């Protein structure tokens, strides 16, 4: 049986060039899952300039126009054999309404196009996709800019530095989710871990620096060994294992670009304290990597 039975796709009908519908339909077709598409429309400020019946008529007409387009998209997917339902509605609070649809449908996967936000806005407001990563109770698939209908290269990113049971369980869930997606899509699976040890250069300082540099090298080797043990346990092919030094966001974004990765599968933890203000590794990758992100 497929891991996916019900998929929920949230779209902005104004973004008609988005690859999200194509990719959600392809995944539903490959997995045999049903797909429910919800087009959420923010109220248009320009309509408030109209009065009385003109306002009501324009509102109904605009909603109907968007829904006609969506139903056309849904019909194309049905013609390819996908079970699809779709509807269009107004939304006064996108964050709330998306989570309400998730709660009502209980999908196996929430799919949505990444909503790019400028840095200044992210400084003062929590972006929509960050909010979903923090509060959506199901795995969240945020579609990037790649155009392939089904992913061909999937990379599971784990944290080898934290040996706490909770982190090890999350690593296992990340790998299993990536394995299942790769199997569903007949894609290539890779495993990566970014090792952020900034003290490597201290070996050049002499004296205590040499000792610290040696300690750093030993720590890196221990982390790499832990990573390789995990890769071995889950049967990841040796040529698909990647242990790389550097900042996780930079490492993962560069790896995804250089190796033409289609999907990065990462874990997400509830943000607290400073991280809640500045965002986690997974959250920042949405704006650094052009590929899709599947958050577990």
C-alpha positions in Angstrom: 0.0 0.0 0.0 1.2 3.5 -0.8 2.2 5.8 2.0 0.0 8.5 0.5 -3.8 8.1 0.5 -4.9 11.7 0.6 -3.0 14.8 -0.6 -4.0 18.4 0.0 -2.7 21.1 -2.3 -3.2 24.7 -1.4 -2.8 27.2 -4.2 -3.0 30.9 -5.0 -5.0 30.9 -8.3 -3.3 34.2 -9.3 0.0 32.2 -9.7 -1.1 30.2 -12.7 2.5 29.4 -13.8 3.2 27.6 -10.5 4.4 24.0 -11.0 2.6 22.9 -7.8 -0.5 21.6 -9.6 1.5 19.6 -12.0 3.7 18.1 -9.3 0.9 17.3 -6.9 -1.0 15.6 -9.8 2.0 13.6 -10.8 2.6 12.5 -7.2 -1.1 11.6 -6.8 -0.9 9.6 -10.0 2.3 7.7 -9.0 1.0 6.9 -5.5 -2.7 6.3 -6.3 -3.7 8.9 -3.7 -6.7 11.2 -4.0 -5.9 14.9 -4.4 -7.9 17.7 -3.0 -7.1 21.2 -4.3 -8.1 24.3 -2.4 -7.6 27.8 -4.1 -7.6 30.4 -1.4 -8.1 34.0 -2.5 -7.3 37.0 -0.3 -9.9 39.8 -0.4 -9.1 42.3 -3.1 -8.6 45.8 -1.8 -9.6 47.3 -5.1 -13.1 45.9 -4.8 -13.7 48.1 -1.7 -13.7 51.1 -4.1 -17.0 49.8 -5.5 -20.3 50.2 -3.8 -23.4 48.2 -3.1 -24.4 45.8 -5.8 -21.4 46.6 -7.9 -19.1 45.3 -5.1 -21.1 42.1 -4.6 -21.3 41.4 -8.3 -17.6 42.0 -8.9 -16.7 39.7 -6.0 -18.9 36.9 -7.2 -17.6 37.3 -10.8 -14.0 37.3 -9.7 -14.5 34.1 -7.6 -16.3 32.4 -10.4 -13.5 33.2 -12.9 -10.9 31.7 -10.6 -12.9 28.7 -9.9 -13.6 28.1 -13.6 -9.8 28.0 -14.2 -9.3 25.7 -11.3 -12.0 23.2 -12.4 -10.3 23.2 -15.8 -7.0 22.2 -14.2 -8.8 19.5 -12.1 -10.4 18.1 -15.2 -7.1 17.7 -17.0 -5.8 15.7 -14.0 -8.9 13.5 -14.0 -8.3 12.8 -17.7 -4.9 11.4 -16.7 -6.5 9.1 -14.1 -6.1 11.1 -10.9 -8.9 11.3 -8.4 -9.3 15.0 -7.9 -11.7 17.3 -6.0 -11.3 21.1 -6.1 -12.9 24.3 -4.8 -12.2 28.0 -4.6 -13.0 30.2 -1.7 -12.2 33.6 -0.2 -9.8 33.8 2.8 -9.5 36.5 5.4 -6.7 34.7 7.2 -4.6 32.4 5.0 -2.5 30.9 7.9 -5.6 30.0 9.9 -7.6 28.7 6.9 -4.8 26.4 5.6 -4.4 24.8 9.0 -8.2 24.4 9.2 -8.3 22.6 5.9 -5.5 20.3 7.1 -7.4 19.6 10.3 -10.6 18.8 8.4 -9.1 16.7 5.6 -6.3 15.0 7.6 -4.1 14.5 4.6 -0.9 12.5 4.5 0.9 15.4 2.9 0.3 19.1 2.6 1.6 20.6 -0.7 2.1 24.2 -1.4 4.2 26.4 -3.6 7.0 28.2 -1.8 6.0 31.8 -1.2 9.1 33.9 -1.6 9.4 36.8 0.9 11.9 39.6 1.0 14.4 39.7 3.8 13.1 43.0 5.3 9.6 41.5 5.5 10.9 38.3 7.2 12.7 40.5 9.8 9.4 41.9 11.0 6.8 39.3 10.1 6.7 35.5 10.2 6.5 34.3 6.6 3.5 32.1 5.7 5.7 29.1 4.9 7.6 29.4 8.2 4.2 29.4 10.0 3.2 26.2 8.3 6.6 24.6 9.1 6.1 25.4 12.7 2.4 24.5 13.2 1.2 22.2 10.4 0.7 18.7 12.0 1.4 16.7 8.8 4.5 16.5 6.6 4.7 19.6 4.5 5.9 19.6 0.8 6.9 23.1 -0.3 7.4 23.2 -4.1 10.4 25.0 -5.4 11.2 26.3 -8.9 12.1 23.0 -10.6 9.8 22.0 -13.4 10.0 18.2 -13.4 6.6 16.7 -12.5 8.2 13.9 -10.4 11.5 14.2 -8.5 14.4 12.3 -9.8 16.9 13.0 -7.0 15.9 13.1 -3.4 18.3 14.0 -0.5 17.6 13.3 3.1 19.4 15.7 5.4 20.1 14.6 8.9 21.9 15.9 12.0 24.8 13.7 13.1 25.9 16.0 15.9 23.0 15.4 18.2 22.9 11.9 19.7 19.9 12.4 21.9 17.2 9.8 21.4 14.6 12.4 20.1 17.0 13.6 17.4 17.9 10.0 16.4 14.2 9.2 16.1 13.8 12.3 13.9 16.7 11.3 11.7 15.0 7.9 11.2 11.7 9.5 10.3 13.5 11.8 7.8 15.3 8.9 6.1 12.1 6.7 6.0 10.1 9.6 4.5 12.7 10.2 1.9 13.0 6.4 1.1 9.2 6.1 0.6 9.1 9.2 -1.6 12.0 8.0 -3.7 10.4 4.5 -4.0 7.0 6.1 -5.0 8.7 8.3 -7.7 11.4 5.8 -8.7 13.9 8.5 -7.7 17.6 8.3 -6.6 18.1 8.6 -2.8 21.0 10.4 -1.2 21.9 11.0 2.5 23.7 14.2 3.6 24.9 15.7 6.9 26.5 19.2 7.3 29.2 19.3 9.9 29.6 22.9 11.3 32.9 22.9 13.2 34.3 26.4 12.8 37.5 25.8 14.8 39.4 24.0 12.1 41.7 27.0 11.5 42.8 27.1 15.1 45.5 24.5 14.4 47.5 27.3 12.8 47.7 29.3 16.0 50.3 27.1 17.7 50.4 26.0 21.4 46.8 25.4 22.6 45.6 26.0 19.1 47.3 22.8 18.0 45.6 20.9 20.7 42.2 22.4 19.9 42.8 21.8 16.2 43.5 18.1 16.9 40.4 17.9 19.1 38.3 19.4 16.3 39.6 16.9 13.8 38.8 14.1 16.2 35.3 15.4 16.7 34.7 15.7 13.0 35.8 12.1 12.6 33.5 11.0 15.3 30.6 12.8 13.7 31.4 11.3 10.3 31.6 7.8 11.8 28.1 8.3 13.4 26.8 9.5 10.0 28.3 6.5 8.2 26.8 4.2 10.8 23.4 5.7 10.2 23.8 5.4 6.4 24.9 1.7 6.7 21.9 0.9 9.0 19.4 2.3 6.4 21.2 0.7 3.5 22.2 4.0 1.7 24.7 3.2 -1.1 28.3 4.4 -0.3 28.4 6.6 -3.4 25.2 8.4 -2.1 26.6 9.3 1.3 27.7 12.9 1.7 29.3 14.3 4.9 30.4 17.9 4.3 31.9 20.6 6.6 30.3 24.0 6.8 27.2 25.9 7.7 24.1 23.7 7.2 22.1 26.2 5.2 25.0 27.1 2.8 26.1 23.4 2.5 22.6 22.1 1.7 21.8 25.0 -0.7 25.1 24.6 -2.6 24.8 20.8 -2.7 21.2 21.0 -4.0 22.3 23.4 -6.8 25.5 21.6 -7.8 23.9 18.1 -7.9 20.5 19.2 -9.4 18.5 17.9 -6.4 14.8 17.9 -6.8 13.7 17.5 -3.1 15.5 18.0 0.2 13.9 16.1 3.1 14.6 17.7 6.4 13.3 17.6 10.0 11.5 20.4 11.8 11.4 21.2 15.5 9.1 23.6 17.2 11.0 26.9 17.2 11.7 28.5 20.5 13.5 31.6 21.8 15.9 33.2 19.4 15.3 30.6 16.7 11.7 31.5 16.6 12.7 35.0 15.6 15.5 34.3 13.1 14.2 31.0 11.7 15.6 27.5 11.6 17.8 25.8 9.0 14.8 24.3 7.3 13.0 27.6 7.2 16.0 29.5 5.8 16.6 26.9 3.1 13.2 27.9 1.6 14.9 31.1 0.4 18.4 29.7 -0.4 17.6 26.4 -2.3 15.7 26.4 -5.5 14.6 22.8 -5.0 11.5 21.6 -3.2 11.6 21.0 0.6 9.7 18.2 2.4 9.6 18.9 6.1 9.0 16.0 8.5 
